[in-house]
Structure formats: C-alpha cells, structure tokens
C-alpha cells in the first residue's frame, strides 16, 4: 500500500482485467480507501469521479467481480485488478468497456474460443432450440454423449495413425466439442479442468 503513488486528487488508475482470459474489461480510478476495501474484501471497489464517491462494482447491477490479484506497476502509479466477473463489466451490457474498435481487428485468443464455445453449449442446454445438434445430444442423454466422445476419440487415433495432420485437427476439434458437452451435462466447468492442469503444473514445477 505504501508503494502506491496517488495523483494530486488522491487517485490511481486501475485496469480491470479478466483473470482467466486476460481481456481488459475497464479502466477506472481508485483512492486509498477503495484500494484498501478491495484488498480486504476481494471485491472490486473504485472511486467515481463523476459522483465523488466510493462504489462497489455490481452492488446495484449484480455484475460483481471477485478480485483474485492486485498488481502494481513498476512506477507505482497504476494498478491492475485481476477479476473473475459475474456478468458484463460495461454498463451497456457488453463484456468489456473496450468493445468499440477504431482500427484493426481484435485478436481472439485460443482460450477465448474455448470460453465462447462453453458458453454456447451452456446456452443450448438452457434454451434447447429445436433442430440444434447440441440440443439433440442433451435430449439423448449421457449415454449418447459418452458414445460420441468414444467415437471421436477413436477417430483421433485413426487420424494420428494415418499421419494426416488436417484430419487429426478436425477430429480433435470434434472430440473437444463433445467433451465440452459432456462436461456441461455433468455440470463440471471447463475452468475446473483448467484448475486441475494448473495445479499439476505447479506441483511438477515446484518439485524440480
């Protein structure tokens, strides 16, 4: 806390970043009290320059943010809150306040693609739109989904044995999709799988 350099108004800029995807969600400001509350509660606390008051992100909208890390830059004059968002960060309903592109095209990360697909599968299960293949799988149930996972795994093996890179990529994509459907049916989050991988990696790294 003593290393934070506040400006003449007692504020420090805060970049709010999705802890999982690393997407930048918001640029805001915090005073010393807001930073202290963030550290104490692991919730996003900021200072509204327009209202001249503290505000707890999501207190009104319900779009709360769990703060997993607070990082200070090398000069001590800006912060990053790494958060797990519960809903959109922007008041417009967009995931990020930075949803307007002035030049170029946003580069979607590979993790973003998995997150997007996971969200789509979850939405399919909730809405069950007629004619959708994912709807069909959920209607058939776990036995059908497991069968498809097994079939696609076999196709991956065949493609690998045939030394066919293009076919291997396609069959692996099919396998990943059906595994994600299975995870949703079992209510196991994709993040849970990532957490296991991180834990294993951390354990092996620490043992070296």
N, C-alpha and C positions, 0 to 999 in steps of 0.2 A: 504493500500500500504506500509506503514512504517513497518508492521509486516512481510513482505516477506523477507526471508533470501536467498540472491543470493549466488551462489558459487564463487570461485576465478575468474571465467571467466565472472561473471555477469549474470549467467543464473540460471533458476529454472526449474526443470522438471514439465511437465504438462501432466496429464492424461486427455484425451478427452473421455467423456462418453455420450452415448445416453441418453438424458433426459427422454425419455419415457420408453425404455426397460432396461435401466441401463447397457447395454452392453458396455464394454470397446472398444473403437474404435482405439485409437492411443496413443502412448507415445512419446511426443516431448519436446521441450525446448522453453522457452521464456525469453527475457530480460525485463528490466523495461519498455522500450518503447512499446514492444509488449503487455505486460500486460495492460499498460495504454490505448493503442488503442483498446484492447478487451473490456475494461470497457466502453470506450466512444462510441463504435460503435455497441456493442453486436454482433460482428463477431469474428471468430477465427483468431487471429494474433499470430504468432510464430516467432522464430528465427532459421534460417537454419544454422547449424554448418558447413555443407559442403560448402555452398555458402557464408557464413559470411554476411548474410543479413536478413532483416525482410521479412516475407511472409504472405500474406493474404490467408487463405485456400479457395480454389475454385476460386480465381481470374483468373486463367488460365483454369482450367478444368470445371468450372461451378458447381463443387460439394461443394457448400458453406455450412457453418454451422451457424445457429443462436444460439448465446450463451444465455442461459436462467439463468445461475448461474455460479459464480466463487467461488470455495471453497478453503480454505487454511487449511492445516493440522495442527495438534497441535504443531509441532515444527517449523512451518512457512517456511519449506524448500521444499515444493511441493504443486502444485495446481491441482484442478480438474476443467475443463471446462465442464459443462453440456450443451449439444447442441442438437438442432433439425437439423439433417443432411438433405441436399438436394442432395442426391446421395451418392455413396460409399465414405468411408473415405480413403481407401487404393488406392495407385497409380496403383495397379494390377486390380482394378475394384471390389475387394471384399468389403463387407460392413465394415469389420474391418481389421486392420492390423494384428490382432491376429487370423488368420484363419488356422494356422498350429498347429495341436495337436500332442504333443510329448508323452503324456501319458494320459490314461483315456479317458473319453468321455464327451464332453461339455453337460452341463445340461440345456436344453432349458426351459426357464421359461414359465409359463402359458400365460403371456402377449405376449411373442414371438410367441406362437401358433396362437393367435388371429391376430397378425400383419401379420404373414405369410399367413394365410387364407384370410385376407382382401386384401393383395397384389395379391394373386392368382385370386380372384374374379375380381379385377380391370383389371388384365391382360386378363382374359377371355372375359370381355366386350370389351376390345380394339381389341383383335385378333379374337374373335368369332370362335374358332376352331369347325369344323363340328363334330357332334356326342357327344359333351360335354354337360352334363346336365345343367351346368350353362349357356351355350350358348342358350340352349332351353328356359330357363326361360327369358333371356333378349329378345329373339325373340318374345316370347308370350306377354311380356309387363307387366306393373304394375298390371293389374287386376289379371293375373295368379300368380304373385309373392305374392300379398296380399292374394289370396286364399290359397296358400301354407302355408303362415305364420299362417293364421287362423286354417288350418287343423292341423298343427304341434302343435299349442298352445292347441288345443283340445286333441291331443294325450298325451301331457304332463299332462294335468289334469286327463285323464283316468289312466295313469300310476301311478300318485300320489294317486288317489283314490283306486287303486288296491294294494297299498303298495308294488310296485315292483321296488326296487332300481336300478337294472340293466336296466330295460326298461325305467325308468324315466331318467337315464343318457343318454341313446341312443336317446330318444325323445327330450330331452333338447338340445342335440348336433344338431339334425335336425332343431330345432327351431332357435338356434343361427345362423346356416348356412344360413337359409332362411331370417332371419332378416338382416344379413350382405349383402346379395344380394339386399334386398330392400333398404338398406342404400346406396349402390353403385348406384342403379338405380335412386335414388333421389338426388345423389351427396351430401349426408350427411356423413362426415367422421366418422370413429369409434372413432377417437380422440375427435370429437365434443361431442360424448356421454360420454366419459370418463371425459371431462371437466365439463359437467353438474353434473356428480356424485361427482367430486371433489369439485365443488362449493357448492353443497348441504351439503356435509360432513363438509366442512369448516364452513358453516353457522351454522349448528347444533352444531358443536364443540365449536364455539365461544359463542353460546348462553347458554352453560352450566355453 
